[in-house]
Amino acid sequence: MISVIILSMNNGDTLEACLKSVLRSPPFNKEVIVVDAHSKDNTQAILEKYRNIIRVVYDEGKGIGIARNLGVNHATHEIVAFLDSDVICAKDHFTTLLDYFKSHPESGAADIVGSHPQIGTKIQRLESLYRQTVEKYFKGQSTLRGWSISFRKKAWRDVGGFWPGGPEDKEFSYKLLEKGYKITSLKSASWHIPRPTVIGMWKEQSGWGCMSAYYNYLRSNNLLLLEDFYSRNRIFRSLRSFTVMVVVTYMLAPLTGIKYLFKTKSLNLYFYFLFVHAAYLSGYVRGTQKAPKRFKEEQRKAATLR
């Protein structure tokens, strides 16, 4: 059977729709756990409505990796499926995962590619079109998608769980590959709801950039990370600094984005591509500046716990 874990932090606007989609999707005897970071919005009222059919675990909101590990520690089944609280599950979401793990005992983890319906606000429709274009015409995501990570608990234990420093999904993927586990992507009509506003999307992309900068600062010698980057940006192999490679890549967005314009004939998507890359780059530069100080602070904290 399968344990479904939903991560929640002030997502009351989407949490109930997510829960409803999970509960109406077979198998109907699955375990459903919500890990909530003491949300301050209407989340508690929603959780109370479903308390008889779900389990609620609270964490302190100190990192997604910490919340993931907490959820897995409370899961009772060998197959674990994570969802963000802004995901709408298709009815075949969990049966697709279970069928795959049953027929592929060598696989440690899988995710769901998902669908990209053109609904919602203008920024949501553009984000959906952008993700759909990436999946259809270009090399998609090479690491597990954080919103739909699923895995065997044995694999999770073998790699020491999720990294608390973030981005935990990328680190988890590389650690699985290093251990010899196979990871794959499966198709389903499940949908990850994009941020509905320009400000929300900017904050999300900028936050990802900031976290990636710190991750790259710590893991710049990781061969899997480097090969993944080089496979997408072969022209920059001659640059010696990983940070310089990333910054140059994103600064060239006006040129590289032309391929999206060519494939979709959408000028709006081209400008959205520039917007996303500008947001990510702003966060990446900020994260690069803060990385050394953050690393020293975390070393001091670790030393006090010994």
Buried (B, 14 or more C-beta within 10 A) or exposed (E): EBBBBBBBBBBBBBBBBBBEBBBEBEEEEBBBBBBBBEBEEBBEEBBEEBEEEBBBBBBEBEBBBBBBBBBBEBBEEEBBBBBBBBBBBBBBBBBBBBEBBEEEEEBBBBBBBBBBBEEBBEBBBBBBBBBBBBBEEEEEBBBBBBBBBBBBBEBBEBBEBBBBBBBBBBBBBBBBBEEEBEBEBBEBBBBBBBBBEBEBBBBBBBBBBBBBBBBBBBBEEBEBBBEBBEEEBEEBEEBEEBBEBBBBBBEBBEEBBEBBBEEBEBEEBBEBBBBBBBBBBBBBBBBBEBBEEBBEEBEEEEEEEE
